[in-house]
Amino acid sequence: MIVSQQFRLLNQEGHLASRAFLTGFQEMASIDYDRPGTVYSTLFQLSIALERLMKIVIILDHMAQHNFSTPTDKDLRRLGHSLIELYMATEKIGRRVGVLQGWFQTPAIQTEILSTLSEFARGARYFNIDQLVNGANNIDPLTRWFGVHMKLAKASLSYKRKESIMARSRAHCEAFGLFGWEMGPKGQYDLTVDVTYELEVARVTRGHVVWSVIEILKPMYLVMGTLEDALHRAELAKGITPPVVPHMTEFFPFGMTDRSTAIRRKQWTSLFHIGGRV
């Protein structure tokens, strides 16, 4: 298939963003706060995925409004790595094209997820190095993310489920004589029984975090579909060949995932087969 350079580049960007989402979902579904590397990897993939998805939407919108011309490098750099600013820009586009539902405002947990990932993308990913060289005073991304996760977890689990987890945590600590204190994922010393409880609560709600991220991208998926439809109609009307815009939504079929599937699924990277080179 003969395609334009713009088509090829958008296609490659779709592959990159899609893979970052799937890898991020899979790593979130198996995140282990006793292994910090799994947390950093999750934040890295999800922040990259969201940034690239929103920039794709912004590019498609510019093309739809300016006869297929793309924004300048300066235009995109002005938005930087701030996921909050990108989200606001994407929401503005969405409301203009008729996607009015699904956007989140503070104090929704989804906005806290987005804010934490934005902090990570803009500098918190260098937290360890910054602290070693007395650099920028960023918030520790591990404790920040764990706090957001726990807030979501406590809202997602019933009182009965949380009591059951606490009972198991007490039994575990009593069986192994774990009555001391330890540094927990909140970045402070806590009773071992409390750390055990929190880690188990986090473990059983990993899928809930995946679902919350999917909730964030759902309206973006709809905006992307609306824009690509408009661009494809314009291509046909103007007789533009070779094609300029791929079917970008095909890279993000998980945008249609339902809640129960998102919470339950552990394997994501092998779920969707997306075509190869063009």
C-alpha positions as CSV (number, residue, x, y, z in Angstrom):
1,M,0.0,0.0,0.0
2,I,1.4,3.4,-1.0
3,V,0.8,6.0,1.7
4,S,2.0,9.5,2.4
5,Q,4.8,10.5,4.8
6,Q,2.2,11.9,7.2
7,F,0.3,8.7,7.1
8,R,3.4,6.7,7.9
9,L,4.4,8.9,10.8
10,L,1.0,9.0,12.4
11,N,0.9,5.2,12.0
12,Q,4.2,4.8,13.8
13,E,3.0,7.2,16.5
14,G,-0.1,5.1,16.9
15,H,2.0,1.9,17.4
16,L,4.2,3.6,20.0
17,A,1.3,5.1,22.0
18,S,-0.7,1.9,21.9
19,R,2.2,-0.3,23.0
20,A,3.0,2.1,25.9
21,F,-0.6,1.8,27.1
22,L,-0.7,-2.0,26.9
23,T,2.7,-2.3,28.6
24,G,1.6,0.2,31.3
25,F,-1.7,-1.6,31.9
26,Q,0.1,-5.0,32.2
27,E,2.7,-3.6,34.6
28,M,0.1,-1.8,36.7
29,A,-1.8,-5.1,36.9
30,S,1.2,-6.7,38.4
31,I,2.8,-3.8,40.2
32,D,4.6,-4.7,43.4
33,Y,5.4,-1.8,45.9
34,D,8.1,-3.9,47.5
35,R,9.9,-3.7,44.1
36,P,10.3,0.0,43.2
37,G,11.3,-0.8,39.7
38,T,7.8,-2.0,38.8
39,V,6.4,1.3,40.0
40,Y,8.8,3.5,38.0
41,S,8.2,1.4,34.9
42,T,4.4,1.6,35.3
43,L,4.5,5.4,35.7
44,F,6.9,5.8,32.8
45,Q,4.8,3.8,30.3
46,L,1.4,5.4,31.3
47,S,2.8,8.9,31.3
48,I,4.3,8.4,27.8
49,A,1.1,6.8,26.5
50,L,-1.2,9.5,27.7
51,E,1.1,12.3,26.4
52,R,1.4,10.8,23.0
53,L,-2.3,10.0,22.7
54,M,-3.3,13.6,23.5
55,K,-0.7,15.0,21.1
56,I,-2.2,12.8,18.4
57,V,-5.6,14.2,19.1
58,I,-4.2,17.8,19.0
59,I,-2.4,17.1,15.7
60,L,-5.6,15.5,14.1
61,D,-7.6,18.5,15.2
62,H,-5.1,21.0,13.7
63,M,-5.2,19.0,10.4
64,A,-9.0,19.0,10.4
65,Q,-9.1,22.8,10.8
66,H,-6.1,23.7,8.6
67,N,-6.5,21.7,5.4
68,F,-4.4,18.8,6.6
69,S,-1.4,20.9,7.7
70,T,0.1,19.8,11.0
71,P,1.0,22.1,13.9
72,T,4.6,23.4,14.2
73,D,7.1,21.9,16.6
74,K,6.9,25.1,18.5
75,D,3.2,24.7,18.9
76,L,3.6,21.3,20.5
77,R,6.6,22.2,22.6
78,R,4.6,25.0,24.1
79,L,2.4,22.3,25.8
80,G,5.5,20.5,26.9
81,H,5.1,17.4,29.0
82,S,2.3,18.7,31.2
83,L,-0.5,16.1,31.0
84,I,-2.8,18.5,32.8
85,E,-2.4,21.2,30.0
86,L,-2.7,18.5,27.3
87,Y,-5.8,17.2,29.0
88,M,-7.4,20.6,29.1
89,A,-6.5,21.2,25.4
90,T,-7.9,17.8,24.5
91,E,-11.1,18.4,26.5
92,K,-11.6,21.8,24.7
93,I,-11.3,20.0,21.4
94,G,-13.7,17.3,22.5
95,R,-16.4,19.7,23.6
96,R,-16.1,21.6,20.4
97,V,-16.6,18.5,18.3
98,G,-19.5,17.2,20.4
99,V,-17.8,14.8,22.9
100,L,-19.3,16.3,26.1
101,Q,-19.3,13.3,28.5
102,G,-16.5,11.5,30.3
103,W,-14.3,14.4,31.2
104,F,-13.1,14.6,34.8
105,Q,-12.7,17.5,37.1
106,T,-11.1,17.9,40.5
107,P,-11.5,16.2,43.0
108,A,-12.2,13.0,40.9
109,I,-9.5,10.3,41.6
110,Q,-8.9,10.3,37.8
111,T,-7.6,13.9,38.0
112,E,-5.3,12.8,40.8
113,I,-4.0,10.0,38.6
114,L,-3.4,12.4,35.8
115,S,-1.8,15.0,38.0
116,T,0.6,12.4,39.5
117,L,1.6,11.1,36.0
118,S,2.1,14.7,34.9
119,E,4.4,15.4,37.8
120,F,6.3,12.3,36.9
121,A,6.6,13.2,33.2
122,R,7.7,16.8,34.0
123,G,10.5,15.9,36.5
124,A,9.6,13.5,39.3
125,R,11.0,10.6,37.2
126,Y,14.5,12.1,38.1
127,F,13.7,12.2,41.8
128,N,16.4,9.8,42.9
129,I,19.2,11.6,41.0
130,D,17.9,15.0,42.0
131,Q,18.0,14.0,45.7
132,L,21.6,12.6,45.3
133,V,22.9,15.9,43.8
134,N,20.7,18.2,45.8
135,G,18.7,19.1,42.7
136,A,15.0,20.0,42.2
137,N,12.9,19.3,45.3
138,N,10.3,17.0,43.5
139,I,7.9,14.8,45.4
140,D,8.9,11.1,45.7
141,P,6.9,9.5,42.8
142,L,6.7,6.2,44.7
143,T,5.0,7.5,47.8
144,R,2.9,9.9,45.7
145,W,1.6,7.1,43.4
146,F,1.0,4.8,46.4
147,G,-1.1,7.5,48.1
148,V,-3.3,7.9,45.0
149,H,-3.6,4.1,44.7
150,M,-4.7,3.7,48.3
151,K,-7.2,6.5,48.0
152,L,-8.8,4.7,45.0
153,A,-8.5,1.3,46.7
154,K,-10.3,2.4,49.8
155,A,-13.1,3.8,47.7
156,S,-13.3,0.7,45.6
157,L,-13.4,-2.0,48.4
158,S,-16.4,-2.6,50.7
159,Y,-16.0,-2.3,54.4
160,K,-16.4,-6.1,54.8
161,R,-13.6,-6.7,52.2
162,K,-11.2,-4.3,54.0
163,E,-11.9,-5.9,57.4
164,S,-11.2,-9.4,55.9
165,I,-7.9,-8.2,54.5
166,M,-7.0,-6.7,57.9
167,A,-7.9,-10.0,59.7
168,R,-5.6,-11.9,57.3
169,S,-2.8,-9.4,57.8
170,R,-3.0,-9.7,61.6
171,A,-3.0,-13.5,61.3
172,H,0.0,-13.4,59.0
173,C,2.0,-11.2,61.3
174,E,1.1,-13.2,64.4
175,A,2.1,-16.5,62.7
176,F,5.6,-15.1,61.8
177,G,6.1,-12.9,64.9
178,L,6.1,-9.7,62.8
179,F,5.4,-7.2,65.6
180,G,7.9,-4.5,64.7
181,W,8.1,-1.4,62.5
182,E,9.3,-1.0,59.0
183,M,9.6,1.5,56.2
184,G,6.4,1.3,54.2
185,P,5.4,2.4,50.7
186,K,4.1,5.7,52.2
187,G,7.7,6.7,52.8
188,Q,7.5,6.5,56.6
189,Y,7.9,3.9,59.4
190,D,4.7,2.1,60.2
191,L,3.7,-1.1,62.1
192,T,4.4,-4.1,60.0
193,V,0.8,-5.2,60.3
194,D,-0.3,-1.9,58.8
195,V,2.2,-2.2,56.0
196,T,1.1,-5.7,55.3
197,Y,-2.5,-4.6,55.2
198,E,-1.9,-1.7,52.8
199,L,0.2,-3.8,50.4
200,E,-2.5,-6.4,50.2
201,V,-5.2,-3.7,49.6
202,A,-3.0,-2.4,46.8
203,R,-2.5,-5.8,45.4
204,V,-6.2,-6.7,45.1
205,T,-7.1,-3.3,43.5
206,R,-4.4,-3.0,40.8
207,G,-7.1,-3.7,38.2
208,H,-9.1,-0.8,39.5
209,V,-6.3,1.6,38.7
210,V,-6.1,0.2,35.2
211,W,-9.8,0.9,34.8
212,S,-9.4,4.5,36.1
213,V,-6.7,5.1,33.4
214,I,-9.0,3.7,30.7
215,E,-11.8,6.0,32.0
216,I,-9.4,8.9,31.4
217,L,-8.7,7.9,27.8
218,K,-12.3,6.9,26.8
219,P,-13.4,10.5,25.8
220,M,-10.1,11.0,24.0
221,Y,-10.8,7.8,22.0
222,L,-14.2,9.2,21.0
223,V,-12.7,12.6,20.0
224,M,-10.0,10.8,17.9
225,G,-12.8,8.8,16.1
226,T,-14.7,12.0,15.4
227,L,-11.7,13.8,14.0
228,E,-10.5,10.9,11.9
229,D,-14.0,10.5,10.4
230,A,-14.0,14.2,9.4
231,L,-10.5,13.9,7.9
232,H,-11.4,10.8,5.9
233,R,-14.5,12.5,4.5
234,A,-12.3,15.5,3.5
235,E,-9.8,13.2,1.8
236,L,-12.5,11.6,-0.3
237,A,-14.1,15.0,-1.1
238,K,-10.8,16.5,-2.2
239,G,-9.6,13.4,-3.9
240,I,-6.4,13.3,-1.8
241,T,-4.2,10.3,-2.6
242,P,-2.2,8.6,-1.2
243,P,-4.1,8.7,2.1
244,V,-2.9,11.1,4.8
245,V,-4.6,9.9,7.9
246,P,-4.7,6.2,9.2
247,H,-7.7,4.8,11.2
248,M,-6.0,5.9,14.4
249,T,-8.7,4.5,16.7
250,E,-7.7,1.0,15.5
251,F,-4.5,1.4,17.6
252,F,-6.6,1.9,20.8
253,P,-9.3,-0.8,20.8
254,F,-8.9,-1.0,24.6
255,G,-10.7,2.4,24.7
256,M,-13.9,0.4,24.5
257,T,-13.0,-1.9,27.4
258,D,-15.7,-2.4,30.0
259,R,-15.0,-2.0,33.8
260,S,-15.2,-5.7,34.7
261,T,-12.8,-6.7,32.0
262,A,-10.3,-4.0,32.8
263,I,-10.3,-4.9,36.5
264,R,-10.0,-8.6,35.9
265,R,-7.4,-8.8,33.1
266,K,-3.8,-9.3,33.9
267,Q,-2.3,-9.8,30.4
268,W,-2.6,-6.9,28.0
269,T,0.4,-6.9,25.6
270,S,-0.7,-10.0,23.9
271,L,-4.3,-9.1,23.7
272,F,-4.4,-7.0,20.5
273,H,-2.6,-7.7,17.3
274,I,-1.9,-4.5,15.4
275,G,-0.7,-4.7,11.8
276,G,2.9,-4.3,10.8
277,R,4.8,-1.9,8.6
278,V,3.2,0.4,5.9
